[in-house]
Amino acid sequence: MILNAGADDAGRRLDRILRKALPDLPLSAIHRLLRQGKVIINGNTARKDHLVAAGARIEILLQEKTIEEKTPAEKTIPKQNNKAGEELLILYEGNGLLVLNKPAGLAVHGYPDSLDIRVQNYLTGRLPPSLSFKPGPLHRLDKPSSGIVVFGLSLEAAREFSVLLKTGKMHRSYLAIIEGRLEQEENWEDMLFRDTTTQTTIIQNIVQNSDGKQPTPGKMQYALTHAAPLAWAEHKGAVYTYVNLELGTGRTHQIRAQAGSRGFPLAGDRKYGSSERYSSKGFFGRGFFLHAAELKLPVEVPAMKDVPSVIKAPLPEEFAVTLKELFGY
């Protein structure tokens, strides 16, 4: 078997590249090949800690039928019927990033028809070959939510984007419809942890579940969200607020948990306290409305200099229709 290292493989250890490039081989088999001198780089036997250069020719002396030879695309991309890119709403592509407007109800990954699978199909044949880097989502977005999701198309861009997220230099704004009347702008600060039994995010001062049992604690994490009301409406005795939410941190179910704990659950989000009012169908008939609407990138980051400093995702049609029905716009 012959493998050719790409630019994203440069400077990475050989054993780590092989683990990515040969997913059908167990780790023990890869180590055995290395110990037995059956991995050759540019004509020389290589050690497991060899740092691979871009363009290196890696020859693996495999016994017949040890592994079925496939291209990287065949190994990582499940076969789908959808045409490449047909179902992707692309907001920006370039400089190692692919920015998409995800529809509500579509999982980012982990499902046969996830956004990740569609992206892999779209990218087939469009990127330079890489043995150790696979394009993937660089942050989370709940399945019921819509809006901006960013995929990394190169190792350098993925690393730079992740650093910006961790250091708080990237700003993400969401739009949502919540129950109740949020009178003024607020900063929501909490310590959160995940209840691994119910798969919900818990505010620290909530000490028990609805069944009276103590939640199973996960790792405590600080969470910050800035909430700003945009409009109010009354409908059939219920009050709703159209709100802009700017993330200071990005935790699992952060907005949903923080809003619900303050008596402003996302309308239709029964998991976090919604009363499910609004119409004969109810919000829960379609799920809640939470849309990742805007991404702001710092202009002083060299790797992002050609990326738009502000990327916006249009609202889904159903969200826009509901806004007009409730708030008049």
N, C-alpha and C positions, 0 to 999 in steps of 0.2 A: 504494500500500500504506500502511495506517495502523497504527501501533504505539502502544500506550499504556504508558508507563513505570509500574512498580510501586514499592513501598517499597524493595525490594532494589536497585533501579536508581539510587536517589537519590545524587547526588554522584559518579557515575561518568562517565568521558569518553564522548562520543558514539561515537567510532570503535570503542571497545572493546565498547560495547553492541551496535553493529551487527554486529560480528564474531560475537557470540554469537547474536544474533537472526536472522541471515541466513547460516546455515552453508552454504547451497547456492551462495552467491556467493563467488567468489575475492576475496582481500584487495585485489587491484588494482582490481577492479570497484567495491568499496566506496569506495576512495579516489577513484576517478574520479567517482562520484556526488557525493561531498563537494566536490571541486574544481569541479564544474560547477554547484554550487548546487542540486542536486536533492534535498537533504535539508532539510526544513522543520520547525522546532519551534515550535509555537504560533503559526504564521503567519509566522515569520521564518526566513530562510536561516541555517543553522547551520554553524559551523566544526567540524573534527574534534575539537578539544580542548574543545568546549562541555561543561560539566558539567550533566548532565541532572537535573531535579527530578522527584520523585515526582508522578505524574499528568500529566506532560507528554505532549502529543500529537505524535507524530513521523510526518510524512508523507514518504514516499519516492516520488519520481517515477520509476517504472520503466517502461521500454518494455514493450509486451505480450510475454509469453512469456519475459521475461528471467529470471523466477523464478516457479515455481508457488507461489501463495499458499497457505500452510497455517497452521494454528494452532500455537503452540509445542508443544502436546502431540503433534500429529501429526508434528512434525519430530524430536522427541527420544525418542518412545516406540515401539519396534517393536511391531507387532501380535502379540499372543499369545492363546492359547486359554484360559489360566488366568483364573479370575475374580479381580477385584481383591481383594487381601488374603487370599484363601482359603488360600494356602500360606505366609503370614507368621506367625511366632511372635513376637508383639509383647510386649515386656516393659515398655515405657513409650513414651508419645507425648505431647508437649507442649513448650512453651517453645522451639520451633524444633528439637527433637531427636526422632528416632525410633530407639528402641533395640530391636534384634531378637536372637532366639536362632537363629543360623544352623545348619542341619543339616550334619553332616559330608558331604563329597562335593559340595556346592553351591558353585560359584565366586562370589565377591563381585561381580565384574564381568568383562567381556571375553568372555562366552559368550552364545549366544542365549537360554538359560534361566538366566541368572545371577540372583543376589539383587537386583542393581541393577535389572534389567528388571522383576522382580516388584514392587519398590518403586515404580518409575515408574508402573506400571499401577494400583497401589493408591492413589497420590496424585492420579491424574487427577481434576480438578475439586474437590480438597480444599484447595488452596493458592491464595493471591492470585496473580494473574499477575505474571510477572517476565520481562524480556527478557534479562537478563544472568546470572541465577543459576539453576542447575539443582540440585535436591537430589541428594546423592551421598554415598558412604561417606567417613567422616572418618579412617579408619585401615585397616590391612590385617588380613586373617585368611586363612591358607592354605586352599585348597580342601578338603584332607582334615580340617582342624580344624573344631570346632564351637564354638558359644557366641556371646558378645556382639559385635555389630557395631553401630556408631552411624552413623546418617545425619543429615546436617544438612538442616533444612527451611527455614532462613532464613540469609541472609548473616551476620547478627550472631551467631547461635548457632554457625555453622560456624567463624567466626573465633575466637570465645571458646574453643571446644572445642580448636581447633588450638593455641592459645597454652598452654592447660593441659597438653596433651601435650608440647609442646616444652620447657616449663619444669619438667617432672617433678612437677607438682602434682596429677596424676591417677594413681591407683593401679589397676593391672590385675592380677588374679590368675588363674592357669591351674591346672587339674588335669590330671595325666598319669600314665600307667603307664610306668615306665622299667625297663630291664634292670639287674640288679645290685642290691646292697644299699647304699643311701645311709644311712650310719650316723647322721649328724647334720646340722644346718642348715649351709649353706654359701653364701657369696657368690661367684658366678661373674663374674669381671671379665676381659674380653678386648678385643683389637682385632680387628675383623672386616672382611673385604672380600668382595665377590662375585666368584666366578669366572665371567666372562661366557661362557666356553666351555661349561661344564657346568651353569650356572645353580645353583650351590651356594654356600653361605656358608662361608668358610674362616677358621679361627682363624689368627692371625698366625704362630704358631710351627709351623704345618704348611706345609712348604716345597715339597711336590710332591704331585701327584695319584697315584692308585693305579697309573697307567701310567708313572710316573716322570717325567712332564713337569711343568715349572713351571706353576702356575696363572696364568691371566690376571688380573692385579690390577684391582680397581675402587677406589672411594673407601674409604679406611680409616675405620672408625667404631667408637667406643667402645661397649661393650655391658656391661650389668650385669643380672644375674638373681639373686634370692634364692631358694634351694631349701630346702624343709623337708619331711622324710619324714613321712608320715602312717601308713603300715603297710607290713609286709613279708610276703612269701609265697614258698614254694618249690613248684615244680610240675615234675615229671618231670626233676629234676636242675638246673633253672634257678631263679634267684632274681629276684624282681621287687619293686619299691618303688612304692607309691602316693605321689605327691609333689605338694605345692603349690608353685607357682612364681610369684613376684611380680616383675613387670618393673620394672626401674629405667630401661630404655630400650626402644625398640621398633624393632628392626632386622629385616630380612627373614630368616626362618629362624633367628632368634636362639636360641630355646630348643632347637631341634633340633640346631643346630651346637654349642652350648655343652655340652649334655648328651652328645652323641656323642663329643666330643673328650675328655671326662673318663671315658669308659668306661661311661657310663650312657645309651646311646641310647634313644629312645622305642621301646618294644616294637612291632615291626612296621615301623619306619622304616628300611628297608634302605638308603636313600640316605645315611643318616648312621650306619651301622654296626650295625644290628640283626641279630641272629643268627636271627630269625624262628622262635622256639620258642613254646610255650604249649599248643597243641592240635593235633589232626590237621589242622585247617584252617590253623592258624598265624595270627598277628596280621596278617601281610601280606595275608591273604585279604580283610580288610576295611579295611586301612590301620591307621595308629597311632591311639592315643587321646590327643588333646590338646584340652582344652575351656577356652575363655575363660569362667570361671565367675563372676567378680565385678568390678564397676567401682565405685570409690569416687571421689566428686566432692567438692572442697573446698566447705564450706558458706558461706565468706565471699565467694564470687564472686557479685556482684549478678545477673548474667545467668542464674545457675544456682540462684537461691534457692528456686525452687519445684520443682526437680528432686530426686527422692530422692537422699540422700547416698550410699546404697548400693543398687546394682542387681545382682541375682543371676540367673543363668541355670541352670535345672534341667539335670541331666545327660541326654544322650540315652539312650534305653532300652537300646541295645546296650552302651553304656559302663557303665551301672548294673548290667546283668546280669553283665558281665565282672568288675566289682568284687566282686559277691557270690560268684561262682565262685572267684575267686582269693583274696580277702581276707576273705570271710565277711560283708561288709556292702555 
